[in-house]
Amino acid sequence: MKARSGGQILVDQLAIHGVEHLFCVPGESYLAVLDALHDASIRVTVCRQEGGAAMMADAAGRLTGRPGICFVTRGPGASNAVHGIHIAEHDSTPLILFVGQVGRDMRERGAFQEMDYRAVFGSTAKWVTEIDDPARIPELVSRAFHVACAGRPGPVVIALPEDMLTETATVPDARPFQPIEIGPGVAQMAGLADLLAAAARPVAILGGSRWSEAAVRGFAAFANDSSLPVICSFRRQMLCPADHPCYAGELTIGPNPKLMALIQDADLILLVGGRLPEIASQGYTLLEIPAPRQKLVHVHADAEELGRVYTPDLGIVASPVAFCAALEQLSRPPAPMRDRVVAAHADYLDWSDPAAVRSPGRLGMPHIMRTLRDRLPADTIVVNGAGNYAGWVGRFWPYRSYGTQLAPTSGSMGYSFPPAVAAKLLHPDRTVLSFAGDGCFLMNGQEFATAVQYDLAILVVLIDNGMYGTIRMHQERHYPGRVSATDLTNPDFSAYARAFGGHGERVEADRDFAPALERALASGKPAILHCLTDPEAITPTVTLSAIRERALASAG
């Protein structure tokens, strides 16, 4: 052992714990860390705004199952990063945010950019701490990795006083972190087998985090052998391949009515990994609270989530990875009639076919979705933020493998582009599609400069309907004809892309989309296809005028 600065000790711990990428906006409050990173093997991505950096770290956490790492400076930098921390908390994503802090001798004086991080992040992070002694860095960083990944994963925030990072200490390094999988007990699996054997109309609902490619494959095989319809929770479609014969669809906003009927008719629900929160539960109306009418088996890695909202007939404390591994040893229940699964999958295929939907305007969303489905590879990583445009992706894009979906269950705008940067950095050989709305994109569109800086050929399909569409939809529903604060005047996003050094094209008609897509893919650059769509095309099932007319008729 030798004396090292706090900044060097910290970077050494990150390397020991397997960190290969981190995302940051630099700040003078953690210069000692930046200096230590100069000689480290960790890849540093410099971002343009802390919210974007935190979202990139969130995406890394989702794609790897290990904590995404983000560094931001104190005060305003930390405030910007709250956006990404809230997303990670709602989506159960492991993430560690390191925040610069004023010197220890200046605390509680209202020093330059000083904040109380325990107070600021206390309601959104799993754990918030401040390191006062460089000798404790190995201990507390190791704890942060374990907390971020344990039970229900989530974000951890660590404040770093500036003078602590330059102080030296002689201290041993921590041992490398490894996630701890929580496995189900023998009695619990036997109880599950009994419940499945007694059920005539079971369904499975998959959600949450702590999954893996092997776990997804394992559950899909179990479902196939058991003739078990599989439903994915909101924005968790990558947990079951869309082309799997047991896949029945997504619990989302405006779901397939036949999917709702399938759940209502079920006599057993196997809920794995998820919490069934507001959107997936249709405003907490899908199941009775606290005791559902159907038998409920709830599998979750955090014991505190079992019985929190829904009282299960059988609660199983286990991560999805461990639970799906245990399913391999479970005696197969007598399979219910296969035609029930076949019908559920057929209903999903009908519902998700863009050819069956009409859309107003010269450039229609069904045409865009059909073209993307036909042209892009099955392992494309698809990113979307929040807005009505995202409903077209959720309904019509077929997620066929694990690790292909980055979408916030928190409904956070601004998410549509930054995670695409992280995805392309982690998987440079794969196609990365950022599906964005005009309002959503401009909340973090500055990160397009980051994509250009690192030569990341990300494809952005930017849907421009000149308004905050979701809010306009609700506005017309509740205050028909009284448009207020939802119109947008947008730039030429194709020129925006070219100004940064990327590829940009403006698309206004169906016939122009496919050729523009080919040129964007061939450019080898970050590319924006600026797609001008009709504001009437507000959802796949209803126009804006129809919403207004219904509201007026109801009020009259």
For each residue, the residues with C-beta under 8 A, 3 or more apart:
1: 170 171 172
2: 170
3: 168 169 170
4: 8 9 12 134 168 169 170 171
5: 8 9 32 36 134 165 166 167 168
6: 9 10 32 131 134 137 160 164 165 166 167 168 169
7: 10 11 30 31 32 33 34 35 36 165 166
8: 4 5 11 12 32 36
9: 4 5 6 12 13 134 137 138 169 171
10: 6 7 13 14 33 36 98 137 141 160 165
11: 7 8 14 15 33 36 37 40 42
12: 4 8 9 15 16 36 173
13: 9 10 16 17 137 138 141 142 173 174
14: 10 11 17 19 22 40 42 69 141
15: 11 12 18 19 40 41 42
16: 12 13 173 174 175 176
17: 13 14 141 142 145 174 176 177
18: 15 66 176 177
19: 14 15 22 42 69
20: 41 42 43
21: 42 43 44 45 60 69 422 425 426
22: 14 19 37 42 43 44 45 57 69 70 71
23: 44 45 47 53 54 56 57 60 68 69 70 71 422
24: 44 45 46 47 53 70 71 72
25: 46 47 48 49 50 53 71 72 73 77
26: 34 46 73
27: 30 31 72 73 74 77 100
28: 31 73 100 162
29: 73 74 100 101 102 113 160 162
30: 7 27 33 34 71 73 98 100 160 162 165
31: 7 27 28 34 35 162 165
32: 5 6 7 8 35 36 162 165 166
33: 7 10 11 30 36 37 71 98 160 165
34: 7 26 30 31 37 38
35: 7 31 32 38
36: 5 7 8 10 11 12 32 33 39 40
37: 11 22 33 34 40 42 44
38: 34 35
39: 36
40: 11 14 15 36 37
41: 15 20
42: 11 14 15 19 20 21 22 37
43: 20 21 22 425
44: 21 22 23 24 37
45: 21 22 23 24 53 56 421 422 425 450 454
46: 24 25 26 450 453
47: 23 24 25 50 52 53 56 418 421 447 450
48: 25 52 446 447 449 450
49: 25 52 53 80 444 446 447
50: 25 47 53 54 70 72 73 77 78 79 80 81 84
51: 54 55 80 81 82 83 84 414 418 444
52: 47 48 49 55 56 414 417 418 421 444 446 447 450
53: 23 24 25 45 47 49 50 56 57 70 71 72 81 84 418
54: 23 50 51 57 58 70 72 80 81 83 84 85 87 88 95 97
55: 51 52 58 59 83 84 87 414 415 418 419 422 444
56: 23 45 47 52 53 59 60 68 70 418 419 421 422 447
57: 22 23 53 54 60 61 68 69 70 84 88 95 96 97 422
58: 54 55 61 62 68 84 87 88 91 93 95 419
59: 55 56 62 63 68 383 406 418 419 420 422 423
60: 21 23 56 57 63 64 68 69 422 426
61: 57 58 64 65 66 67 68 88 93 94 95 148 153
62: 58 59 68 91 93 209 406 419
63: 59 60 381 403 406 422 423 426 427
64: 60 61 68 426
65: 61 94 149 179 209 210 211 212
66: 18 61 94 145 149 179
67: 61 94 95 96 144 145 148 149 156
68: 23 56 57 58 59 60 61 62 64 88 93 94 95 96 422
69: 14 19 21 22 23 57 60 95 96 98
70: 22 23 24 50 53 54 56 57 81 84 95 96 97 98
71: 22 23 24 25 30 33 53 97 98 99
72: 24 25 27 50 53 54 77 78 80 81 97 98 99 100
73: 25 26 27 28 29 30 50 76 77 78 99 100 113
74: 27 29 77 78 99 100 101 102 113 114 115
75: 78 79 112 113 114 115
76: 73 79 80 113
77: 25 27 50 72 73 74 80 81 99 100
78: 50 72 73 74 75 81 82 99 115 117 120
79: 50 75 76 82 115 120
80: 49 50 51 54 72 76 77 83
81: 50 51 53 54 70 72 77 78 84 85 97 99
82: 51 78 79 85 86 120 121 124
83: 51 54 55 80 86 87 412 414
84: 50 51 53 54 55 57 58 70 81 87 88 95 97
85: 54 81 82 88 89 95 97 121 124 125 155 157
86: 82 83 89 90 124 410 412
87: 54 55 58 83 84 90 91 93 408 410 412 415
88: 54 57 58 61 68 84 85 91 92 93 94 95 154 155
89: 85 86 92 124 125 126 154 155 410
90: 86 87 408 409 410
91: 58 62 87 88 209 408 409 410
92: 88 89 152 153 154 208 209 210
93: 58 61 62 68 87 88 153 154 155 209
94: 61 65 66 67 68 88 148 149 153 154 155 209
95: 54 57 58 61 67 68 69 70 84 85 88 148 154 155 156
96: 57 67 68 69 70 144 145 148 155 156 157 158
97: 54 57 70 71 72 81 84 85 121 125 155 156 157 158
98: 10 30 33 69 70 71 72 158 160
99: 71 72 73 74 77 78 81 117 157 158 159 160
100: 27 28 29 30 72 73 74 77 159 160 162
101: 29 74 107 114 117 130 159 160 161 162
102: 29 74 106 107 111 112 113 114 161 162
103: 106 107 111 161 162 163
104: 107 132 161 163 164
105: 163
106: 102 103 109 111 114
107: 101 102 103 104 111 114 161
108: 114
109: 106 114
110: 114
111: 102 103 106 107 114
112: 75 102
113: 29 73 74 75 76 102
114: 74 75 101 102 106 107 108 109 110 111
115: 74 75 78 79 120
116: 119 120
117: 78 99 101 120 121 128 130 157 159
118: 121 122 128 129 130
119: 116 122
120: 78 79 82 115 116 117
121: 82 85 97 117 118 124 125 128 157
122: 118 119 125 128
123:
124: 82 85 86 89 121 155
125: 85 89 97 121 122 128 154 155 156 157
126: 89 147 148 154 155 156
127: 143 144 147 156 157
128: 117 118 121 122 125 156 157 158 159
129: 118 140 144 156 157 158 159
130: 101 117 118 158 159 160 161
131: 6 134 136 137 140 158 159 160 161 164
132: 104 136 161 164
133: 136 164 169
134: 4 5 6 9 131 137 164 165 167 168 169 171
135: 169 170 171
136: 131 132 133 139 140
137: 6 9 10 13 131 134 140 141 169 171
138: 9 13 141 142 171 172 173 174
139: 136 142 143 174
140: 129 131 136 137 143 144 158
141: 10 13 14 17 137 138 144 145 158 174
142: 13 17 138 139 145 146 174 175 177
143: 127 139 140 146 147
144: 67 96 127 129 140 141 147 148 156 158
145: 17 66 67 96 141 142 148 149 177
146: 142 143 149 150 177 180
147: 126 127 143 144 150 156
148: 61 67 94 95 96 126 144 145 153 154 155 156
149: 65 66 67 94 145 146 153 177 179 180 210
150: 146 147 153 180
151: 182 301 302 303 304
152: 92 208 209 300 301 302 304 305
153: 61 92 93 94 148 149 150 209 210
154: 88 89 92 93 94 95 125 126 148
155: 85 88 89 93 94 95 96 97 124 125 126 148
156: 67 95 96 97 125 126 127 128 129 144 147 148
157: 85 96 97 99 117 121 125 127 128 129
158: 96 97 98 99 128 129 130 131 140 141 144
159: 99 100 101 117 128 129 130 131
160: 6 10 29 30 33 98 99 100 101 130 131 164 165
161: 101 102 103 104 107 130 131 132 164 165
162: 28 29 30 31 32 100 101 102 103 165 166
163: 103 104 105 166 167
164: 6 104 131 132 133 134 160 161 167
165: 5 6 7 10 30 31 32 33 134 160 161 162
166: 5 6 7 32 162 163
167: 5 6 134 163 164
168: 3 4 5 6 134
169: 3 4 6 9 133 134 135 137
170: 1 2 3 4 135
171: 1 4 9 134 135 137 138
172: 1 138
173: 12 13 16 138
174: 13 16 17 138 139 141 142 177
175: 16 142
176: 16 17 18
177: 17 18 142 145 146 149 174
178:
179: 65 66 149
180: 146 149 150
181: 319 321 322
182: 151 301 317 318 319 322
183: 318 319 322 323 325 326
184: 188 189 299 316 317 318 322 323 326
185: 188 189 316
186: 189 190
187: 190 191
188: 184 185 191 192 314 316 318
189: 184 185 186 192 193 316 326 329 330
190: 186 187 193 194
191: 187 188 194 195 314
192: 188 189 195 196 270 297 314 316 330
193: 189 190 196 197 330 331 333
194: 190 191 197 198
195: 191 192 198 199 268 295 297 313 314
196: 192 193 199 202 226 268 270 333
197: 193 194 333 334
198: 194 195 268
199: 195 196 202 267 268 295 333 336
200: 267 336
201: 265 266 267 268 336 340
202: 196 199 226 228 229 266 267 268 269 270 336
203: 228 229 230 231 248 262 263 266 268 269 270
204: 219 223 228 229 230 231 269 270 271 272
205: 231 232 233 251 263 269 270 271 272 274 276 280
206: 219 230 231 232 233 236 239 240 272 273 274 320
207: 232 233 234 236 239 271 272 273 274 275 276 280
208: 92 152 211 233 236 272 273 274 275 300 301 320
209: 62 65 91 92 93 94 152 153 273
210: 65 92 149 153 273 301 319 320 321
211: 65 208 215 216 239 273 320 321 402
212: 65 215 216 320 321 402
213: 216 217 401 402 403
214: 217 218 321 324 325
215: 211 212 218 219 320 321 323 324 325
216: 211 212 213 219 220 238 239 240 241 324 401 402
217: 213 214 220 221
218: 214 215 221 222 324 325 327 328
219: 204 206 215 216 222 223 230 239 240 272 320 324 327
220: 216 217 223 224 230 240 241 244 246
221: 217 218 224 225
222: 218 219 225 226 228 324 327 328 330
223: 204 219 220 226 227 228 229 230 240 244 246
224: 220 221 227 244 245 246
225: 221 222 332 335
226: 196 202 222 223 332 333 335
227: 223 224 246 335 336 337 338 340 341
228: 202 203 204 222 223 246 270 341
229: 202 203 204 223 246 248 262 340 341 344 345
230: 203 204 206 219 220 223 240 244 246 247 248
231: 203 204 205 206 248 249 250 251 259 262 263
232: 205 206 207 236 237 238 239 240 247 249 250 251
233: 205 206 207 208 236 250 251 274 276 280 409
234: 207 250 251 252 253 277 279 280 409
235: 250 252 394 405 407 408 409
236: 206 207 208 232 233 239 250 274 405 409
237: 232 240 242 250 394 399 405
238: 216 232 399 401 402 403 404 405
239: 206 207 211 216 219 232 236 273 402
240: 206 216 219 220 223 230 232 237 244 246 247
241: 216 220 244 247 399 400 401
242: 237 247 348 352 398 399 400
243: 247 398 400
244: 220 223 224 230 240 241 247 345
245: 224 341 342 345
246: 220 223 224 227 228 229 230 240 341 344 345
247: 230 232 240 241 242 243 244 345 348
248: 203 229 230 231 259 262 344 345 347 348
249: 231 232 255 256 259 344 347 348 351 352
250: 231 232 233 234 235 236 237 255 259 394 395
251: 205 231 232 233 234 255 259 276 279 280 281 282 286
252: 234 235 255 279 280 391 394 395
253: 234 279 391
254: 391 539 541
255: 249 250 251 252 259 260 282
256: 249 259 260 347 348 351
257: 260 261
258: 261 262 344 347 351
259: 231 248 249 250 251 255 256 262 263 344 347 348 351
260: 255 256 257 263 264 282 286
261: 257 258 264 265
262: 203 229 231 248 258 259 265 266 344 347
263: 203 205 231 259 260 266 269 286
264: 260 261
265: 201 261 262
266: 201 202 203 262 263 269 294
267: 199 200 201 202 294 295
268: 195 196 198 199 201 202 203 294 295 296 297
269: 202 203 204 205 263 266 287 292 294 295 296 297
270: 192 196 202 203 204 205 228 297 299
271: 204 205 207 274 276 296 297 298 299 310 312
272: 204 205 206 207 208 219 299 320 323 324
273: 206 207 208 209 210 211 239 299 300 301 319 320
274: 205 206 207 208 233 236 271 277 280 300
275: 207 208 300 305 308 309
276: 205 207 233 251 271 280 281 286 287 309 310
277: 234 274 280 281 409
278: 281 283 284
279: 234 251 252 253 282 409 411
280: 205 207 233 234 251 252 274 276 277 286
281: 251 276 277 278 284 285 286 287
282: 251 255 260 279 285 286
283: 278
284: 278 281 289 309
285: 281 282
286: 251 260 263 276 280 281 282
287: 269 276 281 292 293 294 296 310
288: 291 292 293
289: 284 292 309 310
290: 307 309 310 311
291: 288 310 311
292: 269 287 288 289 295 296 310 311
293: 287 288
294: 266 267 268 269 287
295: 195 199 267 268 269 292 313
296: 268 269 271 287 292 310 311 312 313 314
297: 192 195 268 269 270 271 312 313 314 315 316
298: 271 305 306 310 312 314 315 316
299: 184 270 271 272 273 316 318 320 323
300: 152 208 273 274 275 303 305 306 315 316 317 318
301: 151 152 182 208 210 273 317 318 319 320
302: 151 152 305 306 317
303: 151 300 306 315 317
304: 151 152 308
305: 152 275 298 300 302 308
306: 298 300 302 303 312 315 316 317
307: 290 310 311 312 315
308: 275 304 305
309: 275 276 284 289 290
310: 271 276 287 289 290 291 292 296 298 307
311: 290 291 292 296 307
312: 271 296 297 298 306 307 315
313: 195 295 296 297
314: 188 191 192 195 296 297 298
315: 297 298 300 303 306 307 312
316: 184 185 188 189 192 297 298 299 300 306 323
317: 182 184 300 301 302 303 306
318: 182 183 184 188 299 300 301 322 323 326
319: 181 182 183 210 273 301 322 323
320: 206 208 210 211 212 215 219 272 273 299 301 323 324
321: 181 210 211 212 214 215 324 325
322: 181 182 183 184 318 319 325 326
323: 183 184 215 272 299 316 318 319 320 326 327
324: 214 215 216 218 219 222 272 320 321 327 328
325: 183 214 215 218 321 322 328
326: 183 184 189 318 322 323 329 330
327: 218 219 222 323 324 330
328: 218 222 324 325
329: 189 326
330: 189 192 193 222 326 327
331: 193
332: 225 226 335
333: 193 196 197 199 226
334: 197
335: 225 226 227 332 338
336: 199 200 201 202 227 340
337: 227 340
338: 227 335 341 342
339: 342 343
340: 201 227 229 336 337 343 344
341: 227 228 229 245 246 338 344 345
342: 245 338 339 345 346
343: 339 340 346 347
344: 229 246 248 249 258 259 262 340 341 347 348
345: 229 244 245 246 247 248 341 342 348 349
346: 342 343 349 350
347: 248 249 256 258 259 262 343 344 350 351
348: 242 247 248 249 256 259 344 345 351 352
349: 345 346 352 353
350: 346 347 353 356
351: 249 256 258 259 347 348 395
352: 242 249 348 349 395 396 398
353: 349 350 356 357 396
354: 357 365 366 367 369 370 373 396
355: 366 370
356: 350 353
357: 353 354 365 366 540 541
358: 364 366
359: 364 365 366 367 534 537 540
360: 364 534 536 537 543
361: 364 533 534 536 537
362: 508 509 510 534
363: 367 368 507 508 509 510 512 513 531 532 533 534
364: 358 359 360 361 367 368 510 533 537
365: 354 357 359 368 369 389 392 463 533 537 540
366: 354 355 357 358 359 369 370 396 540
367: 354 359 363 364 370 371 510 513
368: 363 364 365 371 372 392 461 463 513 531
369: 354 365 366 372 373 392 393 396 397
370: 354 355 366 367 373 374
371: 367 368 374 375 513 514 517
372: 368 369 375 376 397 433 461 517
373: 354 369 370 376 396 397 398
374: 370 371
375: 371 372 514 517 518 521
376: 372 373 380 431 433
377: 380 430 431
378: 400 401
379: 400 401 404 430 431
380: 376 377 404 430 431 432 433
381: 63 403 404 405 406 420 423 427 430 431 432 433
382: 393 397 399 404 405 406 407 433 435
383: 59 406 407 415 416 417 419 420 423 432 433 434 435
384: 389 390 393 394 406 407 415 416 434 435 436
385: 390 407 408 412 413 414 415 416 417 436 437 440 441 443
386: 390 408 411 412 413 415 440 470
387: 390 413 437 439 440 468 469 470
388: 391 437 469 470 473 538 539
389: 365 384 392 393 435 436 437 440 463 465 469
390: 384 385 386 387 393 394 407 435 437
391: 252 253 254 388 394 395 539 540
392: 365 368 369 389 395 396 540
393: 369 382 384 389 390 396 397 407 435
394: 235 237 250 252 384 390 391 397 407
395: 250 252 351 352 391 392 540
396: 352 353 354 366 369 373 392 393 540
397: 369 372 373 382 393 394
398: 242 243 352 373
399: 237 238 241 242 382 404 405
400: 241 242 243 378 379 404
401: 213 216 238 241 378 379 404
402: 211 212 213 216 238 239
403: 63 213 238 381
404: 238 379 380 381 382 399 400 401
405: 235 236 237 238 381 382 399
406: 59 62 63 381 382 383 384 415 419 420 423
407: 235 382 383 384 385 390 393 394 415
408: 87 90 91 235 385 386 411 412 415
409: 90 91 233 234 235 236 277 279
410: 86 87 89 90 91
411: 279 386 408
412: 83 86 87 385 386 408 415
413: 385 386 387 437 439 440 443
414: 51 52 55 83 385 418 440 443 444
415: 55 87 383 384 385 386 406 407 408 412 418 419 440 444
416: 383 384 385 420 434 435 436 437 440 441 444
417: 52 383 385 420 421 434 436 441 444 445 447 448 458 460
418: 47 51 52 53 55 56 59 414 415 421 422 444 447
419: 55 56 58 59 62 383 406 415 422 423
420: 59 381 383 406 416 417 423 424 432 433 434 451 456 458 460
421: 45 47 52 56 417 418 424 425 447 450 451 454 456 458
422: 21 23 45 55 56 57 59 60 63 68 418 419 425 426
423: 59 63 381 383 406 419 420 426 427 430 432
424: 420 421 427 428 430 432 451 456 457 458
425: 21 43 45 421 422 428 454 456
426: 21 60 63 64 422 423
427: 63 381 423 424 430 432
428: 424 425 456
429:
430: 377 379 380 381 423 424 427
431: 376 377 379 380 381 459 521
432: 380 381 383 420 423 424 427 456 458 459
433: 372 376 380 381 382 383 420 458 459 460 461
434: 383 384 416 417 420 458 459 460 461
435: 382 383 384 389 390 393 416 460 461 463
436: 384 385 389 416 417 440 441 460 461 462 463
437: 385 387 388 389 390 413 416 440 441 462 463 464 465 469
438: 441 442 462 463 464 465 466 488 490 493
439: 387 413 442 443 467 468 469 488
440: 385 386 387 389 413 414 415 416 436 437 443
441: 385 416 417 436 437 438 444 445 460 462 493
442: 438 439 445 490
443: 385 413 414 439 440
444: 49 51 52 55 414 415 416 417 418 441 447
445: 417 441 442 448 496
446: 48 49 52 449 450
447: 47 48 49 52 56 417 418 421 444 450 451
448: 417 445 451 452 460 496 497 500 502 526 528
449: 48 446 452 453 500
450: 45 46 47 48 52 421 446 447 453 454 456
451: 420 421 424 447 448 454 456 458 502 526
452: 448 449 455 456 500 501 502 525 526
453: 46 449 450
454: 45 421 425 450 451
455: 452 525
456: 420 421 424 425 428 432 450 451 452 526
457: 424 523 524 525 526 527
458: 417 420 421 424 432 433 434 451 526 527
459: 431 432 433 434 517 520 521 527 529
460: 417 420 433 434 435 436 441 448 497 526 527 528 529
461: 368 372 433 434 435 436 529 531
462: 436 437 438 441 493 528 529 530 531
463: 365 368 389 435 436 437 438 531 533
464: 437 438 490 493 530 531 532 533
465: 389 437 438 469 532 533 534 535 537
466: 438 487 488 489 490 535
467: 439 472 486 487 488 535
468: 387 439 471 472 486 488
469: 387 388 389 437 439 465 472 473 535 538
470: 386 387 388 473 474
471: 468 474 475 485 486
472: 467 468 469 475 476 483 486 535 538 544
473: 388 469 470 476 477 538 539 544 547
474: 470 471 477 478
475: 471 472 478 479 482 483 484 486
476: 472 473 479 480 481 544 547 548 551
477: 473 474 480 547 550 551
478: 474 475 551
479: 475 476 482 484
480: 476 477 547 548 549 551 552 555
481: 476 548 552
482: 475 479
483: 472 475 486 487
484: 475 479
485: 471
486: 467 468 471 472 475 483
487: 466 467 483
488: 438 439 466 467 468
489: 466
490: 438 442 464 466 493
491: 495 496
492: 495 496 506 530
493: 438 441 462 464 490 496 497 504 506 528 530
494: 497 498 504 505 506 528 529 530
495: 491 492 498 499 504
496: 445 448 491 492 493 499 500 504 528
497: 448 460 493 494 500 502 503 504 526 527 528 530
498: 494 495 501 502 503 504
499: 495 496
500: 448 449 452 496 497 526
501: 452 498 525
502: 448 451 452 497 498 525 526 527 528
503: 497 498 519 520 523 525 526 527 528
504: 493 494 495 496 497 498 527 528 529 530
505: 494 516 519 520 527 528 529 530
506: 492 493 494 530 532
507: 363 512 513 516 529 530 531 532
508: 362 363 512 532
509: 362 363 512 513
510: 362 363 364 367 513
511: 514
512: 363 507 508 509 515 516
513: 363 367 368 371 507 509 510 516 517 529 531
514: 371 375 511 517 518
515: 512 518 519
516: 505 507 512 513 519 520 529
517: 371 372 375 459 513 514 520 521 529
518: 375 514 515 521 522
519: 503 505 515 516 522 523
520: 459 503 505 516 517 523 527 529
521: 375 431 459 517 518 527
522: 518 519
523: 457 503 519 520 527
524: 457
525: 452 455 457 501 502 503
526: 448 451 452 456 457 458 460 497 500 502 503
527: 457 458 459 460 497 502 503 504 505 520 521 523
528: 448 460 462 493 494 496 497 502 503 504 505
529: 459 460 461 462 494 504 505 507 513 516 517 520
530: 462 464 492 493 494 497 504 505 506 507
531: 363 368 461 462 463 464 507 513
532: 363 464 465 506 507 508
533: 361 363 364 365 463 464 465 537
534: 359 360 361 362 363 465 537
535: 465 466 467 469 472 538 544
536: 360 361 543 544 545
537: 359 360 361 364 365 465 533 534 543
538: 388 469 472 473 535 542 543 544 547
539: 254 388 391 473 542
540: 357 359 365 366 391 392 395 396
541: 254 357
542: 538 539 546 547
543: 360 536 537 538 546 547
544: 472 473 476 535 536 538 547 548
545: 536 548 549
546: 542 543 549 550
547: 473 476 477 480 538 542 543 544 550 551
548: 476 480 481 544 545 551 552
549: 480 545 546 552 553
550: 477 546 547 553 554
551: 476 477 478 480 547 548 554 555
552: 480 481 548 549 555 556
553: 549 550 556
554: 550 551
555: 480 551 552
556: 552 553
